[in-house]
Amino acid sequence: MVDQDVALVRQERGRGDSSRGSKVYQALLERIRNGTLPPGSRMREDEIASLLGVSRTPVREALARLQARGLVESARGGWTIVELTRSQVMELYAMRGVLEGAAARFAAENASSSEIAGLKHVAEMFARSESDASERARVNMIFHEAIYEAAHNTYLIRMLQDLNDSLALLSDTTFTVEGRVEGAEVEHGLILAAIEARSPDAAEQAARAHIRHALEARLTLLFERR
């Protein structure tokens, strides 16, 4: 993973600090998403610069962007990956319910027949996926992203991408909670059925219920840590 990040950043050499800053940003964001940089991790600008083979200027630019997104915070002598409080988790899922509901509504209105066929395929992938929780989470994300694309709303997609970056701060997947996999499989089916039936109200309600159940599983994980 580190080699890929370095290659990405080095491709942008000679194209200006802003371009390199964007690549450093993407490299760090990917490491947050995949858990290489879990919440609470400490980072120093010089260490990141050395790791990615760049100067400290694009590193500062990338960290400033991550801070603006609420993903990192300045700490004494460096930076720390943000750890969300329980109240922040509640706020995050509340907004997720709104946006995912809107995406499902728009998908029911705008999805093409090929996009609905793609959703069916991904739902089947989830049902057949291995018992490994991280693999379930990966396929689940593909299902949600397919809904976003079927919604055909660029601005909504941007908001969902920002929100999902914040979700990356929650390192554990809810698919480790007993019964969550089976529940999600049923919920995917309800969302898909409503989209296929071109029922915006039902699609939005099903998507909101899906996120509500995901929050319940998330709270189970949080309280297990106490």
C-alpha positions in Angstrom: 0.0 0.0 0.0 2.8 2.4 0.8 4.5 1.7 -2.5 1.3 2.6 -4.3 0.9 5.8 -2.4 4.5 6.8 -3.2 4.0 6.0 -6.9 0.8 8.1 -7.0 2.5 11.1 -5.4 5.6 10.9 -7.5 3.6 10.8 -10.7 2.7 14.4 -9.9 6.2 15.7 -9.6 6.9 18.7 -11.8 3.2 19.7 -11.9 3.1 22.1 -9.0 2.7 21.8 -5.2 -1.1 22.0 -5.5 -1.2 18.8 -7.6 1.2 17.0 -5.3 -0.9 18.2 -2.3 -4.0 16.7 -3.8 -2.2 13.4 -4.3 -0.9 13.4 -0.7 -4.4 14.1 0.4 -5.7 11.1 -1.5 -3.0 8.9 -0.2 -3.6 9.8 3.4 -7.4 9.6 2.9 -7.0 6.0 1.5 -4.9 5.0 4.5 -7.6 6.3 6.9 -10.3 4.4 4.9 -8.4 1.1 4.9 -7.5 1.3 8.6 -3.7 1.8 8.1 -4.2 5.1 10.0 -6.9 4.3 12.6 -8.5 6.9 14.8 -6.1 8.2 17.4 -3.0 7.7 15.2 -0.4 10.4 15.5 1.4 11.8 12.4 4.3 14.2 11.8 4.6 16.3 8.7 8.3 15.3 8.2 7.5 11.6 8.5 4.7 11.8 5.9 6.9 13.8 3.6 9.7 11.2 3.9 7.2 8.3 3.5 5.7 9.8 0.3 8.8 11.3 -1.2 7.6 14.9 -1.2 8.4 18.2 0.5 6.5 19.4 3.5 4.6 22.0 1.5 2.1 19.6 -0.1 1.9 17.6 3.1 0.7 20.8 4.9 -1.8 21.4 2.2 -3.2 17.9 2.4 -3.4 18.0 6.2 -5.2 21.4 6.1 -7.8 19.8 3.8 -8.2 16.8 6.0 -8.6 19.1 9.0 -11.3 21.1 7.2 -13.1 17.9 6.6 -12.9 17.0 10.3 -10.7 13.9 9.7 -7.5 15.1 11.5 -6.8 17.6 14.3 -3.7 19.4 15.3 -1.9 17.9 18.2 1.3 18.9 20.1 4.2 18.2 17.7 2.0 16.8 14.9 -1.4 15.6 13.9 -3.9 13.0 15.1 -6.6 11.1 13.3 -9.9 12.2 14.8 -11.8 9.8 17.2 -15.5 10.5 17.0 -17.6 10.8 20.1 -20.9 9.0 20.5 -22.8 12.2 19.9 -20.9 12.8 16.7 -21.6 9.2 15.6 -25.3 9.9 16.2 -25.1 13.1 14.2 -23.3 11.4 11.4 -25.8 8.6 11.1 -28.7 11.1 11.2 -27.3 12.9 8.2 -26.5 9.6 6.5 -30.1 8.5 6.8 -31.3 11.7 5.1 -28.8 11.5 2.3 -29.1 7.7 1.7 -32.9 8.1 1.7 -32.6 10.9 -0.9 -30.3 8.7 -3.0 -32.8 5.8 -3.0 -35.7 8.2 -3.8 -33.8 9.6 -6.8 -32.8 6.2 -7.9 -36.4 5.1 -8.0 -37.1 8.0 -10.2 -34.1 8.0 -12.4 -32.4 4.6 -12.5 -32.0 3.0 -16.0 -32.9 -0.7 -16.5 -29.2 -1.5 -16.7 -28.5 0.3 -13.4 -31.3 -1.7 -11.7 -29.8 -4.9 -13.2 -26.4 -3.8 -11.7 -28.0 -3.3 -8.3 -29.5 -6.7 -8.4 -26.1 -8.2 -9.2 -24.4 -6.4 -6.3 -27.2 -7.5 -3.9 -26.7 -11.1 -5.0 -22.9 -10.6 -4.5 -23.6 -9.5 -0.9 -25.8 -12.5 -0.3 -23.1 -14.8 -1.6 -20.1 -13.0 -0.1 -17.9 -14.8 2.3 -18.3 -14.7 6.1 -15.4 -12.3 6.4 -16.9 -9.0 7.8 -14.5 -6.7 5.9 -15.5 -8.4 2.6 -19.2 -7.9 3.5 -18.5 -4.2 4.2 -16.7 -3.8 0.9 -19.6 -5.3 -1.1 -22.1 -3.3 0.9 -20.3 -0.1 -0.1 -20.5 -1.1 -3.7 -24.2 -1.6 -3.4 -24.6 1.9 -1.9 -22.4 3.5 -4.5 -24.5 1.8 -7.2 -27.5 3.5 -5.7 -25.7 6.9 -5.7 -24.9 6.5 -9.4 -28.5 5.5 -10.2 -29.7 8.6 -8.5 -28.1 10.8 -11.2 -27.5 13.8 -8.9 -24.0 15.1 -8.9 -24.4 17.3 -5.8 -25.9 14.5 -3.8 -23.0 12.2 -4.7 -20.5 14.8 -3.5 -22.2 15.1 -0.1 -22.4 11.3 0.2 -18.7 11.0 -0.6 -17.8 13.6 2.1 -20.0 11.8 4.6 -18.5 8.4 3.8 -15.0 9.8 4.3 -16.1 10.7 7.9 -17.5 7.1 8.3 -14.0 5.9 7.6 -13.2 7.2 11.1 -15.3 4.3 12.5 -12.8 1.5 12.1 -14.9 -1.5 13.0 -17.6 -2.8 10.6 -21.1 -3.3 11.9 -21.1 -6.7 10.1 -19.3 -8.1 13.1 -22.6 -7.7 15.1 -24.7 -10.8 15.4 -27.6 -10.8 13.0 -26.5 -7.7 11.1 -25.5 -9.5 7.9 -28.9 -11.2 7.6 -30.7 -7.9 8.4 -28.8 -6.0 5.8 -29.5 -8.6 3.2 -33.2 -8.2 3.8 -33.0 -4.4 3.9 -31.1 -4.4 0.6 -33.8 -6.4 -1.0 -36.5 -3.9 0.2 -34.6 -1.0 -1.2 -34.0 -2.7 -4.5 -37.7 -3.8 -4.8 -38.8 -0.2 -4.2 -36.4 1.2 -6.8 -37.4 -1.4 -9.3 -41.1 -0.7 -8.6 -40.4 3.1 -9.2 -41.7 3.9 -5.8 -39.7 6.9 -4.5 -41.5 7.0 -1.1 -41.0 3.3 -0.4 -37.4 3.5 -1.6 -36.6 6.4 0.7 -38.3 4.8 3.7 -36.5 1.5 3.1 -33.1 3.3 2.8 -33.7 5.3 6.0 -34.7 2.1 7.9 -31.5 0.4 6.6 -29.4 3.2 8.1 -31.4 3.2 11.3 -30.6 -0.5 11.8 -27.0 0.2 10.9 -26.9 2.8 13.7 -28.3 0.3 16.1 -25.5 -2.1 15.3 -22.9 0.7 15.5 -24.1 1.6 19.0 -23.8 -2.0 20.0 -20.2 -1.9 19.0 -19.5 1.3 20.8 -21.0 0.2 24.0 -19.1 -3.1 23.8 -15.9 -1.1 24.1 -16.9 0.5 27.4 
